[in-house]
Amino acid sequence: MSQASRKKVSILVPAYNEQEVLIPLYERLGKLAKDTPNYSFEFLFINDGSRDKTYEIIQRMAGKDSRVAYINLSRNFGKEIAMMAGLDNADGDATVIIDADLQDPPELIPEMLSYWEDGYDDVFAKRSSRTGETWLKKITSKTFYQLLQRSTRIPIQRDTGDFRLLDKRCVLALRQFRESQRYTKGMFSWIGYKKKEILYERDPRAAGETKWNYLKLTDLAIEGIVSFTTAPLRLSSAIGGIVSLVAFIYIFFLVIRALFFSVDIAGYTSTLAVILFLGGVQLLSLGIIGEYIARIFNETKNRPLYFIEEYHASGTHQKKS
């Protein structure tokens, strides 16, 4: 099969301080391309402001292999934005998003390609188990997905990461999402199209350290809920209404008891308890509203999502800003 007649597959790899795993990943991607000769492959690396030798290693790989393309972002923008930069520049008939840490096996890509050829637009990999994770992470993950699925009409895939194959029309659809605070997993579900699930066992990280701690995971969870549902605002209103009703009934009870039964109104302790309770509810409600207002504020700035310091494709260099 000639080069021109083969479909092109872009493999998108966001990378931040991944110097330990890039060479093993590249070798496995090279073997994948060799074992799948019916497709033309592009290995598109996104250097997200790494502080180690990630960028230098990617440059060396590009110097030896014309299939390697890379985008060097002007600073660290975060994985969600790095993926968007890759999607903006991937020109394959299909694009596969895969993490650099080799927890997602590149050897699963041929199966994805097979389902893509059968007509599926979004072939995503779902973990068959969460072995190796702490009980706290399992419980919080389960609770998050339950909350998200119950509060939105969009069918969010559970226990799935970013490892998936996207048809070009899915990529074109995702390029239209330009919000600065992103929850890409929800966007994959929002665009729809024909989806196919593949079960797999996720491998342990090949080397290096994870970039995700509980604080970042919590921030991502809040982003997911706030980005795709207004349920927290409705819940805040409902709690406020219930608390106000209960407070009114309690005040009415105290007044009636004092007028008709000559019982003194409760003193300092009960009054302070009610004030603290109502104050806590008000602060909670203000915090929820503040999350949405903060996102409105950030989006009204209309800033670019990212800046590219250097873009390399097919042996050419050009500066972008």
C-alpha positions, -999 to 999 in steps of 0.1 A, spaced: 0 0 0 14 34 -10 21 61 15 -5 84 -1 -33 58 1 -28 49 37 -49 66 64 -30 88 88 -31 83 125 -19 110 149 -8 98 183 -10 127 207 12 126 238 10 154 264 43 154 283 53 173 315 86 163 331 85 128 315 122 123 307 123 88 322 96 73 300 99 90 266 124 66 251 105 35 261 73 50 249 89 60 216 103 25 211 69 9 217 52 34 194 78 26 167 71 -12 171 34 -4 168 39 15 135 61 -13 122 34 -40 131 6 -19 116 19 -11 81 -16 -2 67 -15 31 84 7 62 83 16 74 118 25 107 133 38 109 169 28 143 181 44 152 215 32 183 234 59 196 258 39 214 285 66 236 299 88 207 313 116 216 336 137 184 330 151 171 297 118 162 282 121 188 254 156 179 245 147 142 242 117 150 220 140 172 198 165 144 194 137 119 185 124 144 159 159 148 144 161 110 138 125 102 129 104 122 105 72 107 120 79 127 153 63 161 155 62 183 185 48 214 200 67 232 227 44 254 247 57 287 260 51 276 297 32 250 317 -5 253 309 -17 220 324 -26 188 307 -61 198 296 -48 228 276 -18 207 263 -43 182 249 -62 210 232 -30 223 217 -24 188 203 -59 185 189 -56 219 173 -26 207 154 -32 170 148 -40 164 111 -46 126 111 -77 109 99 -79 97 135 -62 109 166 -52 87 196 -46 104 229 -22 86 252 -3 95 284 35 94 283 38 73 314 30 40 297 1 32 320 -20 30 289 -5 3 266 1 14 230 -5 -22 220 -42 -16 224 -43 9 195 -47 -17 167 -79 -29 184 -91 8 185 -83 11 148 -103 -20 141 -134 -6 158 -127 28 140 -128 10 107 -161 -6 117 -176 29 119 -170 40 155 -160 77 160 -148 75 196 -132 43 209 -123 48 245 -104 25 269 -121 18 303 -102 3 332 -116 -31 341 -104 -26 377 -87 0 400 -62 -24 416 -32 -7 431 -51 24 442 -58 34 478 -93 28 493 -97 66 497 -91 72 459 -115 44 450 -142 58 472 -138 94 462 -137 84 425 -169 64 428 -186 92 447 -175 118 421 -188 98 392 -221 91 410 -226 128 417 -217 139 382 -239 113 365 -269 122 387 -265 159 382 -261 161 345 -280 147 315 -248 139 297 -237 102 300 -203 106 315 -181 75 310 -169 61 343 -133 48 351 -120 62 318 -91 85 312 -80 103 281 -67 71 264 -90 70 233 -91 71 195 -111 100 180 -122 103 144 -114 135 127 -149 148 129 -147 144 167 -114 163 167 -130 191 146 -159 192 171 -136 195 201 -117 223 185 -148 245 189 -146 243 227 -125 273 236 -132 277 273 -101 282 294 -112 260 323 -117 226 309 -129 191 318 -121 173 286 -136 139 297 -170 156 299 -164 172 264 -158 138 249 -193 128 261 -209 161 252 -201 159 215 -218 126 212 -211 105 180 -208 68 179 -188 54 208 -172 21 216 -158 9 250 -127 -13 253 -118 -29 287 -82 -31 297 -59 -36 327 -40 -4 334 -3 -9 340 17 7 368 36 38 358 68 28 339 90 54 356 90 88 372 64 102 395 27 110 390 18 146 385 -16 142 401 -20 146 438 -53 147 458 -54 185 456 -52 185 418 -77 156 415 -101 175 438 -97 206 416 -104 185 385 -135 170 401 -149 205 410 -141 215 374 -161 186 361 -191 192 382 -192 230 377 -185 228 340 -213 204 331 -242 211 355 -259 239 375 -271 213 400 -249 228 429 -267 262 424 -301 245 426 -290 225 456 -278 257 473 -312 274 466 -330 243 479 -309 242 511 -315 279 516 -352 275 513 -354 246 536 -332 263 563 -353 295 560 -385 275 565 -372 256 595 -359 288 610 -393 305 606 -411 276 621 -387 275 651 -391 313 657 -429 309 655 -427 281 680 -406 302 704 -429 332 702 -460 311 708 -444 293 737 -434 327 753 -468 343 748 -491 315 758 -471 293 781 -449 319 798 -417 301 789 -386 321 784 -371 322 750 -339 301 747 -308 319 757 -273 325 745 -263 289 736 -293 281 713 -292 316 697 -255 312 689 -260 277 675 -287 290 651 -266 319 640 -235 297 634 -257 272 614 -273 299 593 -239 315 587 -224 283 576 -252 277 551 -248 312 537 -210 308 533 -215 275 516 -240 290 492 -218 320 485 -189 296 478 -209 276 452 -221 308 436 -185 321 437 -172 291 417 -196 299 389 -189 336 390 -151 329 389 -156 309 357 -177 337 341 -149 361 350 -122 340 334 -142 333 303 -151 370 297 -114 378 295 -113 358 262 -76 351 265 -59 326 241 -58 291 256 -20 288 250 10 301 232 34 279 212 71 286 214 81 261 187 62 238 164 80 210 145 64 188 119 80 167 91 114 181 96 105 218 95 108 244 123 86 275 126 81 299 154 46 308 166 33 332 191 
